[in-house]
Each structure stands twice: as C-alpha cells, then as structure tokens.
Amino acid sequence: MSKVQDDGAVYDDINITPMLDLSYVLLVIFILMTTASVQGIKVNLPKASNTPSLAKPSTKAITITQNGALYLDAFPVASLQELESRLIAYKASLKEFPIVVKGDSTVQYEKVVEVLDLLGKLELTQIGLVTQRLVK
C-alpha cells in the first residue's frame, strides 16, 4: 500500500531508525545492569576440604586484602580502632550477629589474628573464616 506525502510524492518504506535506536539503548542498559552487580572485595581465599555456609541476612563480613587493607561489608576501614567503633555500633543495635572473616591467602597471619583478637575483645562469638571449596 503506497502513501502520499504532503508534497504529493509517493513512498513505500517505513523508517525504522527510531526503533533501532531504542533497541540499542535497551541492549546497552541490559548489559550495564547485568555486569554492575557488586560481590564485595575480591580476595584470593585459602582452600579447605569442607566449607559450610554461614551466610545469614545480618551477617557482617570483614575482609583483609593482600596488602593488609581492612573492609567491613565492602566499605574500607582505615584502622582497627575504626573497625572496633563500627562493630560496637552494630552490636548496640543487633546484640548478636554472625561475622565472617575473609582473609587473602597471602596476607600476613598477624593481620587475621589482630582482627580475631578484636572480635574476642568485643565478645562477638559467632565468627566464621571464609575459604574456597577444595576441588578434587
């Protein structure tokens, strides 16, 4: 079916450029949204033969990176004193909550022990150490 324009010219095609523009925008949005999920701080975890799941909704994660930097739930912590004050604030509102410690396999053992000592000092007893599954 042919259509007539205002100037009298006849055209037989449909302009699909706006539809293609929309599909490209939707494709870009989809790609960005699927790759934007944040998993926390990436560390190289040590391997263990049996790793039970300790994840609960109110679980707090303390991460110690390869260079010794501290993170609490993916947020950087400047020092052990700052970590202590944040944990005290959480403890005041939640009483008890599980904590998992994710230490890089190449981090100095002393850093992990300092964090565990701090947790003991604050009388936080639900503590777990995160490891990777040992693939056989």
RACOR-V840795 format. One record per pair of residues at least 12 apart in sequence whose C-alpha atoms are under 8 Angstrom apart, sorted by sequence separation. I is the first residue (numbers start at 0). J is the second residue. D is the distance in Angstrom with one decimal. If there is no record, write none. Layout:
((I:J:D) (I:J:D))
This chain:
((59:71:7.1) (60:72:5.1) (59:72:6.1) (60:73:7.9) (42:62:8.0) (42:63:7.9) (40:62:7.2) (42:64:6.0) (41:64:7.9) (42:65:7.1) (40:64:8.0) (100:126:7.4) (102:128:7.9) (96:123:7.8) (97:124:7.8) (98:125:6.1) (99:126:5.7) (100:127:6.2) (101:128:6.2) (102:129:7.5) (95:123:7.1) (97:125:4.7) (98:126:4.9) (99:127:4.6) (100:128:4.9) (101:129:5.1) (96:125:6.8) (97:126:5.9) (98:127:6.3) (99:128:5.6) (100:129:6.0) (101:130:7.5) (40:70:7.8) (95:125:7.8) (97:127:7.8) (99:129:6.4) (39:72:7.1) (40:73:5.7) (39:73:5.0) (83:117:7.1) (87:121:7.5) (79:114:7.5) (59:96:7.4) (61:98:7.3) (63:100:7.7) (65:102:8.0) (58:96:6.1) (59:97:6.4) (60:98:5.7) (61:99:6.2) (62:100:5.9) (63:101:6.2) (64:102:6.4) (65:103:5.4) (79:117:7.9) (83:121:8.0) (57:96:6.2) (58:97:4.9) (59:98:4.8) (60:99:4.9) (61:100:4.9) (62:101:4.6) (63:102:4.7) (64:103:5.4) (65:104:7.6) (67:106:6.3) (57:97:7.0) (58:98:5.5) (59:99:6.4) (60:100:5.9) (61:101:6.1) (62:102:5.8) (63:103:6.2) (65:105:5.8) (66:106:6.7) (67:107:7.5) (58:99:7.2) (60:101:7.1) (62:103:8.0) (65:106:4.9) (55:97:7.5) (64:106:6.8) (63:106:7.4) (67:110:6.8) (53:97:8.0) (53:99:7.7) (63:110:7.6) (63:111:7.4) (44:101:7.1) (44:102:6.5) (45:103:7.0) (42:101:7.6) (43:102:8.0) (44:103:5.2) (45:104:4.9) (42:102:7.2) (43:103:5.0) (44:104:5.3) (42:103:5.1) (43:104:5.8) (42:104:8.0) (43:105:7.7) (53:127:7.1) (50:129:7.8) (50:130:6.7) (50:131:7.2) (50:132:6.2) (47:130:6.0) (49:132:6.6) (46:130:5.4) (47:131:6.1) (48:132:6.0) (49:133:7.5) (44:129:7.2) (45:130:5.2) (46:131:4.5) (47:132:5.6) (48:133:5.0) (44:130:5.3) (45:131:6.0) (46:132:5.8) (47:133:5.3) (44:131:5.8) (46:133:5.4))
